[in-house]
Every structure is written in structure tokens, then in C-alpha cells.
Amino acid sequence: MRGKLIVSTAVAALALLAAGTALPQAAQADTTSTPVPATGSFSFTTGPGILSTWDYNNIKVSTSSPASYSTKNNGTQGTANFPVVARQQTATFTGGQIRITNSKTGEYINCLNPAVEVLVKVVDCVMADKTNKRLFTIAKIGAVKTLNSVYTTTTSYTGLDLKITDQATADWMNAKLRTNTFSPSVVFATGELVSTYSK
């Protein structure tokens, strides 16, 4: 990946791409292995004070199906949820889109089909121009649990602290949205990833 305009052809063979949707090639994913269908979800909830700061700066969040977005605690926190569609080694691929918009200028950033790579602790997105971009870093993983049954394995990661990847990415987002809201030093959300796949 690393700056290349790559979309995984292996993942493209899976269910989500049957509908013509692109998935990112996860960072460091084993390109010799084949992605397998999976179910589950990847979700994250913004931390206290994040939405109010974004609202003050005219930054809004929305999602497109099959992802969803909702607020809680009187609108002070927002939760985005993405269905899991495939897994490849330590990379988990999801469906849907999150859009971050400057409601004053109308400019926006789309993150399509986030891929969560827990080994290198990053979240990659397919951008509007079909390139991959590593928008988020997983600063910390709180806990990992694996449950094996006869036919399937379920793995859950909780307490995923999410940050903007680095200063260059924050600068890019700020320039794209004409704001100064984003910083790599802030944990903006805490997430959870659960995936079930056949053995």
C-alpha cells in the first residue's frame, strides 16, 4: 500500500465487491493468503467533548449504508458502525462509508469501507478517487478475546483508542475541510471490532 493506488484484487472477489464496491488493501496484509468471508462489526464512539468541538467548527459526521451513525448522551457523543464483510490474516474489511463534512463550506472527506489492521494498528480507507489512505491509528488495544467453536472463530478487540494517523494526515484533513480542528495528539474515539469467520 504505502502511497500506492492499490485496491486488493483478492478482496475484490468477495461479497461486497460483487456489488461493485472497492475495498482497501490492508497495510502489511499477507498478499499470499486469500481473504475469507466474515461477519461482525467495527464501531467507534467519539470521546467526551469531541462532537462539541467539531460542531463549533462546523464539522459534521454522517454515514452511508450499510454503515450507520447515531448519537447518545443528549447528542454529545456519536457512534459509527460498520459491518464486517471479510478477513485476511490480521486485517478485517468492513462495508459502508463515513463522511466528515464542513457544513459551512460543503467540503467533505469520505472514508469508504474501512479496513482495520490490528497487527500494525491502523485503519485504512478507500478515498473518493479510489486511492487508499491511512486516516486513523489505533493508539491502544484494551483487550483481545478469541472464541473457537467447531466450525468458526470469533475474535473481539475492545478499547481501540483511535487517533488521526500523524501530523501530515491531520494537516491534509484540515486543509481539505478548511479548518484547524484535527490533531494527531487527541484520542477522538474508542472502538470495538468483532469478527466471526470459518476455520
N, C-alpha and C positions, 0 to 999 in steps of 0.2 A: 504494500500500500504506500506509505511514506511519500505522499505527494503525487503519486501516480493516479491516473484517471482509470481506476480499475473497479469493475464490478464482477464478483465471483461468478464464473460460468457454472461452477458446480452447484452453488446455491441457486442459481437461476433455474435449475431443473426442478426445484421443489415447488410445493403447492402454491405459495404466494406468487411466484413468478409465472405460474400458469395463467394468472390474470393480467400479466404484463407489467408487474411491479418489480422494481430493482431493489436488490439488497446489497449492502456494502460487504466488501471482503474484510473480515476482521483482522486487526493488527496481529501479526505473529501467528495467525491460524495455520495449522498444518495443511499445506496445499496438496499433500499426497493423500489425505483422507477425504472421505465423501461425507458431506452434510447429511444428517438424518432428520426426518420429520420429528417435531417435538411439540408439546403443548405446555401451557403455563402462562405466566405473565411477568412483565417487568414494570414496576411502578415506582414513582418517586413523589415525595411531598415536600413542598418548599418549607424552609425553616421560618421561625418567627421573625417578623419584620421584613422579610424578603418581598412579599407581594405589595406591602405598603410603600416600600422604596421604589419598586417597579411602577406602581400606579402613579406615584408622584412624578415620575419621569416619563409618563405616558407609555410604559411598556406593558403590553398585554400578552397573555398566553392563550392559545386555543389548540385544538387537535382535530384531526380528520379520521374518519372511520378506517380501520377497525379500532383505532386508539380512542380513548375517552379522557375527558378532563372535568373535574368537579372541584368545588371549593368547600371548606369546612371552617368551623370556629368563626362564624359570622363573616366569612369571606376573607379571613386573614391568612389562610393557607390554601394552596392549590395542589391537587394530586393529578398527575398524568399516568395513565395506564395503557400499556401496550401488550397485545397478545403475543406469546412466543410461537414461532412457526417452524424453527429449525435449530439444530445444534451441530457444531463441528468442533470436536475436542473441547477446549475451554471457551469457545465462542458461542454465544447464543444470539440468534437472529429473531427480530420482532417485526410486527406489521403495524402500519399506521404512520401518522405524521404529527409532529408538534410544530407549531408556528409561533415565533416570537415577533411581535409587531410593535412598531412605534405608531400608536393610534393618532398621533398629531400629524406625522408626515406620510403615513401609509406604507412606509418601507418595512420589510419583514425579512426574516430568516426562516427557512424551512429545514427541519431535520426529519428526513424520511427513513422509515424502517431502521431504527437504531439497532446497532449490533453491540452487545455487551461482551467484552473480552476480560474475563476475571483474572487471567494469568498476568497480563500486563496492566490491568486496571484502567481500561479506557472504554469510552463509549463513542463509536464511530457512527456517522450519519451519511446517507446519500443526500447530496445537495440538489438544488433545482437544476443545475447544469450537468447532473449525473456523475459528478466527481464525489470522492469520499473525503470527509473532513472529520478529524478527531476533535469534537467540540468539548467533550467532558472527560475529566479524570476522576477515577474512584480513589479518593484520598485514603479511605479506610474501609475495610470489610469487617463488620462487627462479629458475625458468626456464620459458619457453614455447616449444613447438615445434609447427609445423604441417606436416602431410604431405598433399599433394594427389595423388590418383590421377585416373583418367579420370572416375569417377562419384562419388567420395566425398572428403570432407575429414576428416582426423583431427587433432585438436588436443589437446595434452597440457600440463598445468600441473603442475609439481613444486615441492616445497619450499614448500607452502602452510602458513604458520605461523598457527595458529588460536588466538584468544583469545575470552573472553567479551566481548560487544559493548561494554559500558560498565558503570559502577558501578551504574546503575539496574537493569540486567539482572542483574548479579551479586547485588544486594540482593534482587531478585524471586526468583531461584533459591534463595538462602539461606533466605529466608522460606518459600518453598514446601516446601523439603525440611527445614526446621528444623535448619539447620547454619550454619556460618560458613566453609565450605570454599572457596567460589568467589570469584575476584578477577579483574578485567579486566586486571591488570598482568602476568599469567602466560601464557606460551605453553604451553597444555596439550597440544597435539598438532600434528603436522606431517602434511599431507595431500598427496594427488595426485588430479588429475582428468584423465581421458582420455575423449574423446567422438568418435564417428565418425558422420557424417551425410551424406546425399546432397546433391549440389550442386544 
